[in-house]
Structures are given as C-alpha cells and as structure tokens.
C-alpha cells in the first residue's frame, strides 16, 4: 500500500482532464519489464509534463504510486481460457489494484463474454463500493450504450482495432472519439496509435477529455525497430 495518502478518485480524474496520460507498461519478454524500470518511466513522464500515468499490474502500480504525485490509472492484464477479455476481467483481478491504493481502475467494457460469465455491471459496482471509479475501454460504437448502462465513469477507445482478427489500422480512431464525445455523459479518453503530438491534439479537437500515449513514448524496442527498418540497404 502506498505510504502517501491519495486524493479522491473523482479529484484524480478531474486532474487528468485536458492533459496527457502516459502508459508505462512493458510486455512479457521486454527488457524493461520490472517495477523499478516502469517507475523510472513514470518519473520521466511526470518530469515531462504528463497529467497522469496508466500502468499494469499491482506491483508496478504500487511502486509508481509511491514515487510520483500524479493520478495512476491501473489495470490488470490477465488471460483466461475461453474469454477474449484480458484487461481487468474479474473481481479477483480488481482487488489487488485496490489493495495497492489505486482508485482509477481501467477495465474492458466491450460486449464480449467475460470469465465465468461475470457481468460488467458487477465489476463496476465492486469498484464503486471501494471508492473507486471505473474507466471503460471499448472497441466500437456498439459498445457505448452497454458500457454506459453498466455505470462506467469514463469511456475510451483503447481497444479499437484490437478485438477482431484483422490487421491493426495505422491511424487512431478519431471517428470513434467524436462519436463518444457526442453521446457520452462521462469523460471520454482517446487511446491507441497516437504516435505523434499532432495526432494527440486532434483527439482533443474531436472531444477527448484526455489522451493516453503508450508505445510512442515508453517503448524503445518498437521505436528502435521503426528506425532500423527505415535504414536503406547497403549496396
């Protein structure tokens, strides 16, 4: 549990409004995958002017929350057989985040089957009962109404392009951002393929309350791969 007292979940979400959230996550197998390194990433993001951090797993989240003064959006990526949902899919995956002191909990809010048939509403209610807020990651416009009906406190485009067996688009889903902004009574966040400051600014212009940037800032493996692929072949 973080030693420093945390502001209320509502005040943390309000603090992020209008700003940049940096996603400090490292996939399995990455040389950066450790709480110490993700904490260093979060400190660098804080020094650079980020308004918040998005992080995965209770160990990383607890370490980051002890080190930075920014709100932390926490999630817990867990794979379950028979379910495509892996972003904070069950109550058992929520509880370690709450125990770490996190009160902004991101979870999959798509209309897809969850492990053991658990409902999105029950997950949101559990977060609310602990004094937290639920941030719903969706994929399509069809997800909007059921996510809002479940009581999410913010809704974002995190999973757009990542829930079907097709290639991931190169550009962010600004159309979904705009549709969310036009239909949602809760804050909207943009996430997914915002590779440049210009694209992030466009998300705000389309109605996003805040923008989450991950690999474009915190994935040197992917960044190096892009540059290496651009090198002309030797003659």
N, C-alpha and C positions, 0 to 999 in steps of 0.2 A: 504494500500500500504506500502511495506517495506520502512523504512526510509533510509536504506543503499543502495547506488547505486549498480546495478548489472552489472557484466561483460556481454559481448555479449553472445547470445545463442551459437554461434559457439565456443567461448572460453570456455564456460561451458562444452559443450560436449567433447571438447578436453581434459579438465581437468580430466574427468572421465575415459578416455581411459587407459586401463591396470589396473583398480582398482576395488574396491568393492563398490557397491551401496547398502545401507541398506534401506529396505522398512519399513517405520514406519507408519503402518496402524493398526487400530483396528476395527473388525467387529461390526455391531449393536449388542447391548447387552453385549459387553465386558466391564468389569470394567475399562479398560484402555482408553475407547473412549472419549477423550477430547483433545482439542488443547494443553493444558498445559502438559499433560502426553506424547503426541506424540512429543512435543518439547523436553521434557526431554530425551526421547528415541533417538531423533536426536542428541542431545548434547553428549549423551553417545557414539553413533556411531562415531561421529566426534572425540571424545577423543580416541576411539579405533583404529582410522586409516582409517575410511571409506573415499572414494573419493567423494561420493555423497549420496543423500537421495532421496527416492521415497515416495511420500505422496499423500493422497487422500483428496480432498475437499478444497475449498478456505480458510476456517477458519484455518485448520491445516497447510496448506501451508504458509499462511501469517505469522502465529506465528513462524513456523520453519525458514522461510527465515529471520525473524528479529533476530533470535537467533544464527544461525550457518553461517559459512563462506563458506559452501560447496554448489555446484550446487544442485538444487532441481528439480527432475523430477515430474511434477504434473499431476494428473488425477482427474477425477470427476465421481464417480460411481453413475449412475442414471438408474433406471429401468423404461422402457416404455412398455405399453401394446402392444403386437403384435410384439415385436422385442427382439431377444436374446442378442442384443448388449447393454452393460451397462457401458463400460469403455469410458468415454467422448464421448457420442454418437451423440451430436448435437452441432451446433454453440452456442446455448444458454448455453450449459454446458462448452464450452471453455472460453467464455467471463469472467466469474468470476475468472478463473485461471489467465488469462491475467491481470485482474484488480488487482489481488494480487501481481503482479510483476513477475509471473512465465513465463519463456520463453522456457522451455523444457516441451512440452506437450505430454503425452502418450495417445494413443487412440487405440481402437480396429481397426485393419486393416485386419480382416478376410473378406472373401467373403460371408457375411451374410446380410440380409436385415436390414437397419437402420430405425429409426423412421422417418415417413413421407417421406421415400424414399430418404433421403439426401445422397449424394454421398461422398465417402471417399475423393475424389479429392477436393470437395468444402471445407471440413473441413481442409485439409492440406493447401489449398490456404489461408484460413482465418488465420491460424496460421502464415504462412509466411508473410502475409500482416502486421501483428502486430510485425514483427521482431523476431518471434519465430521459433523453429524447432519442427517437428512432429516426435515422436517416435512410430512406428507401432508395436503393439502387435499382433502376429499371432499365428495360431494353427497348421497348416500343411504346407507341401511343396507346396500344391496347392495355398496357399495364397501369395506366394512370389512375383510372377510376377505382380499381380494386385496391391499389396501394393507398389511395387517399381514404377509402372506406375503412381500411384497416387501422387508420389513425396515425400514419407516419407524420413526423413533424417537419420534414424537408424531403425533397424528392429530386433525384438526379439521374443523369444519362450514362452512368458508369458502365452499364452492360450493353449499351447499344453497339451492335456489330459482333457481340461475343456469345450469343446464345443459339446460333444456328450453325450448321455445318457448311459455312461458306467462307470465303476469304474476308479478312478484316478490311473495311474501307480505309483508304489513306487519310481521309479528312474527318474531322469531328462532325457529329450530328447536330448541326445548328438548327435544322428544321425541328428536331425533337425539343431542343431547348426552347425555341419560340412557342411551340405548342404547349409545352409545360407551363411556360410563363403566362400564357393566355388562359389556362384552365385551372391552375393550382392556387389554392388559397394559402399555401405554405411556401416557404422559400424554395427556390429552385437552384440546384448546383449543376455545373457543367463539368464533365469528366470524360476523358477518352480521346486520345490522339490530338491533344492541343500542344503541338510541337513547337510553336513559336509565340512570342508575345503578341503578335498581330492577331493570331487565331484566338488567343485568350481574351483579348479586348473585344473581338467580335462576339464572343459568347456573352459578355456583359451587355453589349449592344442589343443582343437578342433576348435579354431579360433575365440572365442568370444572376442570382444573388452573389455567388462566389464561384470561383473556378478552381478545380483540383488538377494539378500538374504532377505527373509522376516521372516516367522514364526520360522525358526531355530535360529533367533537372538531375535526377538521382540514379540513373542507370548508365554508368560509364561503359559497361560492356556493350550495350546497344549503340551508344553514341560512337564508340570506337569502331564497331562493326560498320556503321554507316560511312565513316570516313575511310576506312580501309577498303570498302567496296568501291569508293569513288576514285581510287588511285589508278591511273592509266597503266595498262600492261607494258612491261619492258619490251622493247623491240629486239 
